[in-house]
Amino acid sequence: DLNDIVLFGLNKCGKTSLLYRILLSTMESMKNLKTIPYYLNCKEISKDTDFTIDLEQALSRGLHLNRRDTQTLFKGTKLLLLLDDFDASNSNLVAQINAQADLFPNIRFIITAEETLSGAFDDSIIAGHALTKLYFHTITTNEIHQLTLRWPGLDMKQKRVAEEKIAQIFRQMHIPFNYWTASLFLWILKKTS
């Protein structure tokens, strides 16, 4: 079963890309997982100081259901709420997410955030859920080599090419070297091969 997770990392380290990957993966397996994912860009919605979050309405529209049918659906189905760029110091955002969480008994969270010294992230800030903290960190070229060697579905020649492309493209584009960005690159390479 999925834990509630908060992913910390510097800007442009791959947190949003990972959330999109989780979104796509969960959508592909919705029926088996009995889980419906929903992505929310907290930074974007927080730009409007009078923003309101209504997950029930958004999900009803997205699923083409009325509110009653949406409520019935989520009694037996999990909601995986993917909160990107969550700012724990935004009390309005925290309050609205907590209020929405009360409406969905089977809600799980995967959150991305930047943890700073001035705004430490409380483990249970979201609806009393215990959040597992994970951190993005940079990896060495040797670790990228090891990851590429272990990647399934690619032959040895493809793995060597992938390793060279990761090093070249990541340096040119200033993409951070971490497991998430390298894994995403390998996943895309495998899908397009």
C-alpha positions in Angstrom: 0.0 0.0 0.0 1.2 3.5 -0.8 2.5 5.8 2.0 1.8 9.5 2.0 5.0 11.0 0.8 6.6 14.5 0.6 9.5 14.8 -1.9 12.0 17.5 -1.2 14.5 18.8 -3.7 15.9 21.9 -5.3 14.2 23.7 -8.1 14.5 21.9 -11.5 15.7 18.6 -9.9 12.9 16.5 -11.4 10.1 16.6 -8.8 7.4 17.7 -11.2 8.6 15.2 -13.8 8.3 12.4 -11.2 4.8 13.5 -10.3 3.8 13.4 -14.0 5.3 9.9 -14.2 3.3 8.8 -11.2 0.2 10.3 -12.7 0.6 8.5 -16.0 1.5 5.2 -14.3 -1.5 5.4 -12.0 -3.8 6.3 -14.8 -2.6 3.2 -16.8 -3.3 1.0 -13.8 -6.4 2.7 -12.4 -8.7 -0.3 -12.6 -6.2 -2.7 -10.9 -5.1 -0.1 -8.3 -8.7 1.1 -7.7 -7.0 4.5 -7.5 -7.7 7.7 -9.4 -4.9 10.2 -9.5 -5.4 14.0 -9.5 -2.5 16.5 -10.1 -2.7 20.0 -8.5 -0.1 22.7 -9.2 -0.1 24.5 -5.9 2.2 27.3 -7.0 -0.2 28.1 -9.9 -3.4 28.1 -8.0 -1.8 30.1 -5.1 -1.0 33.0 -7.5 -4.7 34.1 -7.0 -5.0 35.1 -3.4 -8.7 34.3 -3.4 -8.3 30.8 -4.8 -10.7 28.0 -3.8 -10.0 24.3 -4.2 -13.0 22.1 -4.9 -11.7 18.6 -5.7 -15.2 17.1 -5.8 -16.3 19.5 -8.6 -13.0 19.1 -10.5 -13.2 15.3 -10.3 -16.9 15.3 -11.3 -16.1 17.3 -14.4 -13.0 15.2 -15.3 -14.9 11.9 -14.8 -18.1 13.2 -16.4 -20.2 12.4 -13.3 -22.5 14.3 -11.1 -21.4 15.1 -7.5 -23.5 12.3 -6.0 -22.0 9.7 -8.3 -18.5 11.1 -7.6 -19.1 10.8 -3.9 -20.3 7.2 -4.3 -17.3 6.3 -6.5 -14.8 7.5 -4.0 -16.3 5.5 -1.1 -14.7 2.4 -2.7 -11.9 4.1 -4.7 -8.7 5.8 -3.5 -7.9 9.3 -4.5 -4.1 9.9 -5.1 -3.7 13.6 -4.7 -0.4 14.8 -6.3 0.4 18.2 -4.9 3.2 20.0 -6.8 5.2 22.9 -5.3 3.3 22.7 -2.0 4.1 25.7 0.3 3.5 24.6 3.9 3.7 28.2 5.0 0.6 29.1 2.9 -2.1 28.7 5.6 -4.9 29.2 3.1 -3.6 26.4 0.9 -3.0 24.1 3.9 -6.5 24.8 5.3 -8.2 24.1 1.9 -6.3 20.9 1.3 -7.2 19.7 4.8 -10.8 20.5 4.2 -10.8 18.7 0.9 -9.1 15.6 2.5 -12.0 15.3 4.9 -14.4 14.7 1.9 -12.4 11.7 0.7 -12.0 8.9 3.2 -9.5 7.0 1.0 -7.1 9.8 0.1 -3.4 9.4 -0.3 -0.8 12.2 -0.9 2.4 12.6 -2.8 3.7 16.1 -2.4 6.6 18.0 -3.8 8.2 20.9 -1.8 11.3 22.7 -1.0 12.3 22.4 2.6 14.0 25.6 3.9 15.4 26.4 7.2 12.9 29.2 7.7 9.9 27.0 7.0 10.4 23.4 8.2 7.8 21.0 7.0 5.6 19.4 9.7 5.2 15.7 9.2 1.4 15.8 9.8 0.5 19.2 8.3 -1.8 17.5 5.8 -5.0 16.2 7.3 -3.1 14.5 10.1 -1.5 12.1 7.7 2.0 10.9 8.6 4.2 11.9 5.7 7.3 10.0 4.7 10.1 12.4 3.7 12.2 11.7 0.7 15.0 13.8 -0.8 16.4 14.3 -4.3 20.1 14.4 -4.3 22.7 14.4 -7.1 24.5 11.2 -8.1 27.9 10.5 -9.7 28.6 9.3 -13.2 29.5 5.9 -11.7 26.0 5.7 -10.1 24.4 6.6 -13.5 26.5 3.8 -15.0 25.3 1.3 -12.4 21.6 2.5 -12.9 21.9 2.1 -16.7 23.4 -1.4 -16.4 20.5 -2.5 -14.2 17.8 -0.9 -16.4 15.5 -3.6 -17.9 14.5 -3.8 -21.5 17.6 -2.3 -23.1 20.4 -4.3 -24.6 24.0 -3.6 -23.8 24.6 -1.3 -26.8 21.5 0.7 -25.9 22.7 1.0 -22.3 26.1 2.4 -23.4 24.4 4.9 -25.8 21.9 5.8 -23.0 24.7 6.5 -20.6 26.6 8.7 -23.1 23.4 10.6 -23.9 22.5 11.2 -20.2 25.9 12.7 -19.6 25.9 14.8 -22.8 22.3 16.0 -22.6 22.2 16.6 -18.9 25.3 18.7 -19.0 24.2 20.7 -22.1 20.7 21.3 -20.7 21.9 21.8 -17.0 19.6 18.9 -15.9 20.5 17.7 -12.4 22.1 14.3 -12.1 19.8 12.4 -9.8 18.1 9.0 -9.8 14.7 10.5 -10.8 15.9 12.4 -13.8 18.1 9.6 -15.0 15.4 7.1 -14.5 12.9 9.3 -16.4 15.3 9.6 -19.3 15.9 5.8 -19.4 12.1 5.2 -19.2 11.5 7.6 -22.2 14.4 6.0 -24.1 12.9 2.5 -23.6 9.4 3.7 -24.6 10.7 5.3 -27.8 13.0 2.4 -28.8 
